[in-house]
Amino acid sequence: MDGNLDAVVIGGGITGAGVVRDLALRGLRCVLLEKGRAGRQTTAASTHLIHGGLRYLLYDRLTTQTTCWDSGNIVRIAKGLPTRLPIVWPVYRGHKHGLETVETLLESYDSMQPMKLGRPHLRLSAEETLRLIPALAPDGLLGSLIFDEWWVDPVGLVNANLDSARKNGAEIRENAKVASFNRDGAAVTGVTLEDGSTIRSRLVINASGPWVERIADLAGLKVPMRLQRGTHLVYPPLDMLKVSGVPLGLLLEAEGGDRYVFVVPLGNETFVGPTDIPFNGDPDELKPTEDEVAYLYRSAKRYLPLPERRTGTVIGARPILGQAGSEKLLSREYEVVDHEARDRVSGFITIAGGKLSDFRLMAQDAGDLSSRKLGKGGPCRTHLERFDGSSVGEIPYYAPPPRALKKFLRRHPRLRELHALGHLGWQFAGHFGRKALGGCPSATLDDFKKNYGDA
């Protein structure tokens, strides 16, 4: 690409791929730089789910609402890539959350499912649960709840974004590691790569996931992050997790009762995990520990005859915004940092935090800021146009959560938790009212087949 660029995007994971597509669809001249192979690091190490964030309803309701909304956009633009995955949440005697609490949570989630093209939950008795998954441990089983999410090949999703960006004029460079920033006084004017070549641009956008803080350091700036190490065990396909040809996922209370682990079928593999452990090291040097592997194996083995032998492990670092509070209350929100407004360094933007399920919205916000700063570029089109260039058609309207409230609650994690629990309290009261009137019927295996026969 000849001449000065409008923007350089650093990072070829799902965030950077979404940003470069957004910019290209606006008609901006841009290049993406990835130090390795696009999508093969943090994004590939995810649980492969486009989901609303069910567990965030316990402490971060507005993030669940936002992510459900953008999950729907992603499913529409990525037509043919995501696959509906029913997930079974078995509840046992002695679990931290009983059947009524779990169903209350899923009833609350049901109100957001239409945003992500999801379906209402089902409740199964212990007997019907074992008809569904005969291999599941029967002792102490009280029943189960079933909800659905979307699973996707994350590397394929990254490549689809990049292909769309290329078709709209962007350049994608792999194995291109940034060594330093070019400056003109307080302004960032481009980057220098490790091979000594330089690229001039009016904007540089740091979209490097777990490396966001390190890239900001190169510019002499601070973007505090709080990385969480996540490990998955990898197994071959498990025939026990199929019903009439429909793959099933599981959400299992982990050993100790403080976390949950997924068992997710992914085509020719099955992932078990993830862990969620604070990590302060170099994201390039992540390695699973024996304790993590043993914890995941024991957690899943309590419920399933999981083979002892696995095909491998996958590990990545979740790029979570720096914030106070315990791990279980960490918000998965994202932030677009305008370094000119915050640090008086022009020409530099950071997009940090977030996750696979809201990458498109992250890109939209970064693109909106970029267009304002450049004084050029059309409106966002990433939700209107599929990766193949066709129109998504009519999009239902859902009111977004108030930005001011989201920002306030992110700064006050305890208030954010109380806000979420307040909603669930009302939901819990309504659940027992409906139950008293016979309005919470149990489903059967046949109901499951009717609901997910076309999954």
Secondary structure, 3 states (H helix, E strand, C coil): CCCCEEEEEECCCHHHHHHHHHHHHCCCCEEEECCCCCCCCCHHHCCCEECCCHHHHHCCHHHHHHHHHHHHHHHHHCCCCCEEEEEEEEEECCCCCCHHHHHHHHHHHHCCHHHHCCCCCEEEEHHHHHHHCCCCCCCCEEEEEEEEEEECCHHHHHHHHHHHHHHCCCEEECCCCEEEEEEECCEEEEEEECCCCEEEEEEEEECCHHHHHHHHHHCCCCCCEEEEEEEEEEECCCHHHEECCEECEEEEECCCCCCEEEEEEECCEEEEECCCEECCCCHHHCCCCHHHHHHHHHHHHCCCCCCCCCCEEEEEEEEEECCCCCHHHCCCCEEEEEHHHHHCCECEEEEEECCHHHHHHHHHHHHHHHHHHHCCCCCCCCCCECCCCCECCCCCCCCCCCHHHHHHHHHCHHHHHHHHHHHHHHHHHHHHHHHHCCCCCCECHHHHHHHHCCC
